[in-house]
Amino acid sequence: MPTNPQDNFGSQMPDEEYRRRQAARARRRRQRRNQRLVLIGAFVLAAALVIFAVIMIFNAIFGGKGEPSSTETSSVSSVSVSAAPTPSGAGYDWPLPDPADWQLVLVNGQSALASDGLANYDNLSVIPGVQGHRVAQEMFGPLTDMVAACNAAVEGGSLEVAKGWRSFERQNEDYYAPLLAALKAAGHTDAEADRLARMNEPPAPYCEHSTGLAVDFQTAVVQLTLLPTPPSPAATAFSQAPEYAWLLEHAHEYGFILRYPAEKVAITGMDFQPYHFRYVGAEHAALIRQNNLCLEEYLGLKPPAIEGDDSGSTAPPADSNADSGTGSGSGDDSGSGQMG
């Protein structure tokens, strides 16, 4: 049998004293082990706090940069739209609509269609009585109802669609390029001619007509010219027509808005076009009209002001005689079933 060790005086250590000393050694070992664990835990916690602090500082310095722009897709068109800032200030006190709503597809100087107009040409409906003019099927019924109601309400009313959907190719070749050339011929520099052209007939894919949701109107008295060289006599004349006054009062009931109001030039980037109306649906149109907004404001977007005079175009008119007097459907997307 093992014997107890000797004490400091050379005598055999009693059992009780031996057990006491063994227990004391065990307690010291446990204390040292616990101290090591505490030190290790404190080190790990300190390292985690340092890493967290570095991450927070990095986010504070670089957060928000490099975020991808938002993209919206509709059943009518696919459109790339820059991310909208948080709405603030007077007029931004309603719940923002869903920009993915196909009725709200946005096309302006900052937002372009991602493909050549409607994804499927078969999704267009031919407007009765106007050869070749087509619009999106979703707005065909409201459009024909609105035109009929206007002509019934206005004495001698003769409202009709002058321009509907058009392809990218047609927009560039038949509208933007000729207007650009006319402005240069009128004495404008290349840059100024481009700026003024974009405010009236922008190049594809920045033209709203490619969505199939926009139309230009005319009457038997006021015919639209092919080249709306600013300031457009047709725009001035249409703004004084009784059909236009009726549209301002009732278009929202059918889901349409005046797309380019005179007081919104700096936001839309487009000159005042009283004949240009856009379908957004009755619910959206009512809110837009009630709050005196343009589509950009309704979506919460605040694009930068366009360069130059934001009170409207000041370019002298080009010779409009050559292009005036266009009849119903002439000078636009005529030719039933043609792509442009």
Stockholm file with secondary structure:
# STOCKHOLM 1.0

chainA/1-340         MPTNPQDNFGSQMPDEEYRRRQAARARRRRQRRNQRLVLIGAFVLAAALVIFAVIMIFNAIFGGKGEPSSTETSSVSSVSVSAAPTPSGAGYDWPLPDPADWQLVLVNGQSALASDGLANYDNLSVIPGVQGHRVAQEMFGPLTDMVAACNAAVEGGSLEVAKGWRSFERQNEDYYAPLLAALKAAGHTDAEADRLARMNEPPAPYCEHSTGLAVDFQTAVVQLTLLPTPPSPAATAFSQAPEYAWLLEHAHEYGFILRYPAEKVAITGMDFQPYHFRYVGAEHAALIRQNNLCLEEYLGLKPPAIEGDDSGSTAPPADSNADSGTGSGSGDDSGSGQMG
#=GR chainA/1-340 SS CCCCCBCTTSSBCCHHHHHHHHHHHHHHHHHHHHHHHHHHHHHHHHHHHHHHHHHHHHHHHHTTTTCCCCEEECSSCEEECCCCCCCCSTTCCSCCCCTTCGGGCCCSSSCEESSSSSSCGGGEEECTTSTTCEEEHHHHHHHHHHHHHHHHHSTTCCCEEEECCCCHHHHIIIIIHHHHHHHHHTTCCHHHHHHHHHTTSCCTTSCGGGGTSEEEEECSSCCCCSSCCSSCHHHHHHHTSHHHHHHHHHGGGGTEEESSCGGGHHHHCSCCCTTEEEECCHHHHHHHHHTTCCHHHHTTCCCCCCSSCTTCCCCCCCCCTTTCCCCTTTTSSCSTTCCC
#=GC SS_cons         CCCCCBCTTSSBCCHHHHHHHHHHHHHHHHHHHHHHHHHHHHHHHHHHHHHHHHHHHHHHHHTTTTCCCCEEECSSCEEECCCCCCCCSTTCCSCCCCTTCGGGCCCSSSCEESSSSSSCGGGEEECTTSTTCEEEHHHHHHHHHHHHHHHHHSTTCCCEEEECCCCHHHHIIIIIHHHHHHHHHTTCCHHHHHHHHHTTSCCTTSCGGGGTSEEEEECSSCCCCSSCCSSCHHHHHHHTSHHHHHHHHHGGGGTEEESSCGGGHHHHCSCCCTTEEEECCHHHHHHHHHTTCCHHHHTTCCCCCCSSCTTCCCCCCCCCTTTCCCCTTTTSSCSTTCCC
//
